Amino acid sequence: MNSFGPEDLLNCYRRGIFPMSDDRGDETIFFVDPQARGIIPLDGLHISRSMRKVMKAHDFEVTYNRAFPEVIALCAQAAPQRQTTWINHGIEYLYTQLHHMGHAHSVEVWRDEQIIGALYGVSIGGAFFGESMVSRAVNGSKIALIKLVERLNACGYVLLDTQFSTDHLASMGGIEITRADYQNRLKAALSIEANFSKPL
């Protein structure tokens, strides 16, 4: 991996593939190109009635790119429901470099000056590739995802790639599409100029 840098990683995303590792302590990185791809249509986010109440109560603060290194470190930590993660140290380094280049972004949800939910991903053109999310309080990651979709819509994005489909993502509007469909959507998204960091 010494010769594999952040520009190479961006080119992988442009081709529709993404990196993973088997374990936090495993130095090996492999690339994945799923036959069935998970996405959340940016006009199809589902927010339950209970989550609407949570969002309306607004007893939290949301920031963008304030604590990217802390977010990726939190996502890489083991948790009771997740004994290990696919984010090894090489992957963490590469995404931190992408963040410095303006291609990787984080969403942080705070309460009492502590992160209670967060996510990060990669941005190229009008595509946002969601990488990982973490929750340290009830609904923390859901709030982060809702605010991500709001920002992507406001900033001109057309594709939110979640890589795989999970029950959690499906409950919020996530769907599976074929690899061919994904490639067509990706090609269209890469031709669009969007800016995650533009003032709103």
Residue pairs with C-beta under 8 A, 6 or more apart in sequence:
1 27
1 29
1 90
4 29
4 94
5 94
5 97
6 94
6 97
6 98
6 101
6 103
9 19
9 94
9 98
10 98
10 103
10 122
10 124
12 18
12 19
12 31
13 122
13 124
13 127
13 129
14 124
14 186
14 190
16 33
16 179
16 182
16 183
16 186
17 31
17 32
17 33
18 31
18 32
18 129
18 131
18 163
19 29
19 30
19 31
19 32
19 91
19 94
20 29
20 30
20 31
20 32
20 86
20 91
21 27
21 28
21 29
21 30
21 86
21 87
21 88
21 90
21 91
22 28
22 86
23 84
23 85
23 86
23 88
24 76
24 78
24 84
24 85
24 87
24 88
24 89
25 88
26 88
27 88
27 89
27 90
28 88
29 88
29 90
29 91
32 163
33 179
34 163
34 164
34 179
35 178
35 179
36 165
36 176
36 177
36 178
36 179
37 161
37 163
37 164
37 176
37 177
37 178
37 179
37 181
37 182
38 161
38 162
38 163
38 164
38 165
38 166
38 169
38 174
38 175
38 176
39 159
39 160
39 161
39 162
39 174
39 175
39 176
39 177
39 182
39 185
40 145
40 149
40 160
40 162
40 169
40 172
40 173
40 174
40 175
41 160
41 173
41 175
42 149
42 152
42 153
42 157
42 158
42 159
42 160
43 153
44 173
44 175
45 145
45 146
45 149
45 172
45 173
46 171
46 172
46 173
47 55
47 146
47 172
48 171
51 139
51 142
51 146
54 139
54 142
54 143
55 143
55 146
59 111
60 109
60 110
60 111
60 116
60 143
61 109
61 110
61 111
62 107
62 108
62 109
62 110
62 143
62 144
62 147
63 107
63 108
63 110
64 105
64 106
64 107
64 108
64 151
64 196
64 197
65 99
65 105
65 106
65 197
66 106
66 108
67 106
67 108
67 115
67 118
68 96
68 99
68 104
68 105
68 106
68 120
69 96
69 99
70 108
70 115
71 106
71 108
71 115
71 118
71 119
71 120
71 134
72 87
72 92
72 95
72 96
72 106
72 120
72 132
73 92
74 115
74 118
74 134
74 136
75 85
75 87
75 118
75 119
75 120
75 131
75 132
75 133
75 134
76 85
76 87
76 92
76 132
77 85
77 134
78 84
78 85
79 134
85 132
87 132
95 104
95 120
95 122
95 131
96 104
98 104
98 122
99 105
99 106
102 197
103 122
103 123
103 124
104 120
104 121
104 122
104 123
105 120
105 121
105 122
105 123
105 128
105 196
105 197
106 118
106 119
106 120
107 118
107 119
107 120
107 144
107 147
107 148
107 151
108 115
108 117
108 118
108 144
109 115
109 116
109 117
109 118
109 140
109 143
109 144
109 147
110 116
111 137
114 136
115 136
115 140
116 135
116 136
116 137
116 140
116 143
117 133
117 134
117 135
117 136
117 137
117 139
117 140
117 141
117 142
117 143
117 144
118 133
118 134
118 140
118 141
118 144
119 130
119 131
119 132
119 133
119 134
119 141
119 144
119 145
119 148
120 131
120 132
121 128
121 129
121 130
121 131
121 148
122 128
122 129
122 131
123 129
123 157
123 194
123 196
124 190
125 189
125 190
125 191
125 192
125 193
125 194
126 156
126 157
126 158
126 159
126 188
126 189
126 190
126 191
126 192
126 193
126 194
127 157
127 158
127 159
127 161
127 186
127 189
127 190
128 148
128 152
128 157
128 159
128 160
128 161
128 196
129 161
129 163
130 148
130 160
130 161
130 162
130 163
131 163
133 141
133 144
133 145
134 140
134 141
135 141
135 142
141 168
142 172
145 172
146 172
148 160
149 160
151 196
151 200
152 160
152 194
152 196
154 200
155 194
155 195
155 196
155 198
155 200
156 192
156 193
156 194
156 195
157 189
157 192
157 194
157 196
158 185
158 188
158 189
158 192
158 194
159 185
159 186
159 188
159 189
161 182
161 186
162 169
162 174
165 174
165 175
165 176
166 174
177 185
